[in-house]
């Protein structure tokens, strides 16, 4: 799969402005071209207020953990007092810089064999879902879709249905020849 089609498949809700961020693994078909493709896509997306960064690289499989996020949406999210208190409780430091927070998350990803659970915050999951997952160790959820929800299952169902519709629409339009940058909602 190309980088563009992978972005559509796993980042459509972020590209469309429904979700502040998405995370996915990408294995380039031609690894030697990846850096050039990545830089081109980063430049295009950045002009719309969207950042695309590599959080982790696996040299063995030649794959990348890519994180796409809307700078302003993520900044708004992490400026909420309850989100800041939660991240502070996990020893995150704040310097009014989203890249600084992402660097801390990246460090935790690289130093741990499992995903740090707070990654859900960086993906726009509701705080109650992230805390519920941590408290219940992934059990006793009220609904499971894109992630395990611990709040109102009807709210989660509607949210996940919106993400699925968005992905289906963007996937279809992209398959019919619409360039990816025409599918992106600028921030």
Secondary structure, 3 states (H helix, E strand, C coil): CCHHHHHHHHHHHHHCCCCCEEEEEECCCCHHHHHHHHHHHHHHHHCCCEEEEEEEEECCCCEEEEEEEEHHHHHHHHCCHHHHHHHHHCCCCCCCCHHHHHHHHHHHHHHCCCCCCCHHHHCCCCHHHHHHHHHHCCCCCCEECCCEECCCHHHHHHHHHHHHHHHHHHHHHHHCCCCHHHHCCCC
